């Protein structure tokens, strides 16, 4: 191989018969510098570690308050059918119980996958406007009776929510999740109630209420879609267990009934516990160097024999006829290179003291200082120094 010399040098031709093996074995002077010892520490949330994800399961219970915006006509059978108006908006409440699953994303630990599966009670009671009807008492007197119609719907279902959240501050997540609710119970009935005069019963029931049978029942959709907006907090109770309060707003998309105008929205508060199933790395001790006594001279390597590698190289040449022959001529390309080792020039002083501490190696001998060169530190890494 032919090469071009660097900085005007000449080609160097080395005969293998004169020098079949070039071997250099040396020991560089080593200077040990005492590092600042650091105790072992434990951490389990390394920022930027793509292999680490938090995984939490939880159980929660709560109460939901719902706004029922409905509008459909009141049914009243029989010859005394009246214009009793419509059932209007109402409010209701119901319990909620759910299981939760949460997992942080590997690319960004502050982004979470949130999912919920639970039971919810959406039961509602709607009322119509009051109506007044003239009634003749047995003694012949005329009395006006004020009545009100009520629609009772017992609605329960299983709700699934899967979405995402952002951990805005440690332990507090704000999220949004599309929801699917499968309605399980759909019982309904309509009653008429006497408002005044008080303690006036219906003749057929002997109480102030009577059922209203017949009419077209409300057909509730078996599957209902919506969106949940939530904010939750995780308050540690131990290494893995945490208290998890949550506030959630729910919006159901479209009408929840096929044959009536009925929309629903709600606000829920839940309290529960979550358990962290993540793998927490064990305590990782930081490197600690062993202190040495200061010296006025640069320490040489220990005289104990050190293990080393050796090699033997034997080279033959091949002529144009394919015959092997000894003593070939080899052209060697030379290229200088320089490797730099970063060293932070910091000295740590003790509190209230301006003198360099004895834990640092200091060269006090003038003769040694005169022959000291920065190249003697080439085998020392920044980790050794700190």
QUIVENKA-V503460 format. One record per backbone hydrogen bond with DSSP energy under -1.0 kcal/mol. CO is the residue of the C=O (numbers start at 1). NH is the residue of the N-H. E is the energy in kcal/mol with one decimal. If there is no record, write none. Layout:
co->CO nh->NH e->E
co->CO nh->NH e->E
This chain:
co->14 nh->330 e->-1.3
co->15 nh->19 e->-2.1
co->41 nh->284 e->-1.3
co->46 nh->49 e->-1.5
co->49 nh->52 e->-1.7
co->54 nh->104 e->-2.0
co->55 nh->277 e->-3.1
co->56 nh->102 e->-2.7
co->57 nh->275 e->-3.4
co->58 nh->100 e->-2.2
co->59 nh->273 e->-2.1
co->60 nh->98 e->-2.3
co->61 nh->271 e->-2.7
co->62 nh->96 e->-2.3
co->63 nh->269 e->-2.0
co->64 nh->94 e->-2.0
co->65 nh->267 e->-2.6
co->66 nh->92 e->-1.9
co->67 nh->265 e->-1.6
co->68 nh->70 e->-1.1
co->68 nh->90 e->-2.7
co->69 nh->263 e->-2.5
co->72 nh->87 e->-3.2
co->78 nh->81 e->-1.1
co->82 nh->84 e->-1.6
co->85 nh->74 e->-2.2
co->90 nh->68 e->-3.3
co->92 nh->66 e->-2.8
co->94 nh->64 e->-3.4
co->95 nh->121 e->-1.4
co->96 nh->62 e->-2.4
co->97 nh->119 e->-3.1
co->98 nh->60 e->-2.4
co->99 nh->117 e->-2.4
co->100 nh->58 e->-2.1
co->101 nh->115 e->-1.8
co->102 nh->56 e->-3.0
co->103 nh->113 e->-3.2
co->108 nh->111 e->-2.1
co->110 nh->167 e->-3.1
co->111 nh->105 e->-2.7
co->112 nh->165 e->-2.0
co->113 nh->103 e->-1.9
co->114 nh->163 e->-3.2
co->115 nh->101 e->-2.3
co->116 nh->161 e->-2.6
co->117 nh->99 e->-3.2
co->118 nh->159 e->-2.7
co->119 nh->97 e->-2.1
co->120 nh->157 e->-2.1
co->124 nh->153 e->-2.7
co->126 nh->151 e->-3.0
co->127 nh->88 e->-1.7
co->131 nh->147 e->-2.8
co->133 nh->145 e->-3.4
co->135 nh->143 e->-3.7
co->137 nh->140 e->-2.2
co->141 nh->137 e->-3.4
co->143 nh->135 e->-3.8
co->145 nh->133 e->-2.7
co->146 nh->195 e->-3.1
co->146 nh->196 e->-1.4
co->147 nh->131 e->-2.6
co->148 nh->193 e->-3.2
co->149 nh->128 e->-2.3
co->150 nh->191 e->-2.5
co->151 nh->126 e->-2.7
co->152 nh->189 e->-2.2
co->153 nh->124 e->-2.5
co->154 nh->187 e->-1.4
co->155 nh->122 e->-2.6
co->156 nh->184 e->-2.8
co->156 nh->185 e->-1.2
co->157 nh->120 e->-2.2
co->158 nh->182 e->-2.8
co->159 nh->118 e->-2.2
co->160 nh->180 e->-2.4
co->161 nh->116 e->-2.9
co->163 nh->114 e->-2.4
co->164 nh->176 e->-2.3
co->165 nh->112 e->-2.7
co->166 nh->168 e->-1.4
co->166 nh->174 e->-2.3
co->169 nh->172 e->-2.6
co->171 nh->234 e->-2.3
co->172 nh->169 e->-1.0
co->173 nh->232 e->-2.5
co->174 nh->166 e->-2.7
co->175 nh->230 e->-2.4
co->176 nh->164 e->-1.8
co->177 nh->228 e->-2.8
co->178 nh->162 e->-1.6
co->179 nh->226 e->-1.7
co->180 nh->160 e->-2.7
co->181 nh->224 e->-2.7
co->182 nh->158 e->-2.1
co->185 nh->156 e->-1.4
co->187 nh->154 e->-2.9
co->189 nh->152 e->-3.0
co->190 nh->212 e->-3.2
co->191 nh->150 e->-2.7
co->192 nh->210 e->-1.7
co->193 nh->148 e->-2.3
co->196 nh->146 e->-2.5
co->202 nh->206 e->-2.8
co->207 nh->202 e->-3.5
co->208 nh->194 e->-2.6
co->210 nh->192 e->-2.5
co->219 nh->258 e->-3.3
co->222 nh->183 e->-2.4
co->224 nh->181 e->-3.1
co->225 nh->253 e->-2.4
co->226 nh->179 e->-2.7
co->227 nh->251 e->-2.4
co->228 nh->177 e->-2.2
co->229 nh->249 e->-3.3
co->230 nh->175 e->-2.5
co->231 nh->247 e->-2.3
co->232 nh->173 e->-2.3
co->235 nh->243 e->-3.1
co->240 nh->276 e->-1.7
co->241 nh->237 e->-3.0
co->241 nh->238 e->-1.1
co->242 nh->274 e->-2.5
co->243 nh->235 e->-3.1
co->245 nh->233 e->-2.1
co->246 nh->270 e->-2.8
co->247 nh->231 e->-2.2
co->248 nh->268 e->-3.2
co->249 nh->229 e->-2.8
co->250 nh->266 e->-2.6
co->251 nh->227 e->-2.4
co->256 nh->221 e->-2.5
co->261 nh->71 e->-1.9
co->262 nh->256 e->-2.9
co->263 nh->69 e->-2.4
co->264 nh->252 e->-2.0
co->265 nh->67 e->-3.4
co->266 nh->250 e->-2.9
co->267 nh->65 e->-2.7
co->268 nh->248 e->-2.7
co->269 nh->63 e->-1.8
co->270 nh->246 e->-2.4
co->271 nh->61 e->-2.3
co->272 nh->244 e->-3.1
co->273 nh->59 e->-2.4
co->274 nh->242 e->-2.2
co->275 nh->57 e->-2.2
co->317 nh->325 e->-2.7
co->319 nh->322 e->-1.7
co->323 nh->319 e->-2.5
co->325 nh->317 e->-3.4
co->328 nh->16 e->-1.3
co->330 nh->14 e->-1.4
co->344 nh->346 e->-2.3
co->350 nh->353 e->-2.0
co->357 nh->360 e->-1.4
co->365 nh->369 e->-2.4
co->366 nh->370 e->-2.0
co->367 nh->371 e->-1.1
co->373 nh->376 e->-1.7
co->374 nh->377 e->-1.7
co->375 nh->378 e->-1.5
co->377 nh->380 e->-1.8
co->381 nh->385 e->-1.3
co->382 nh->386 e->-1.6
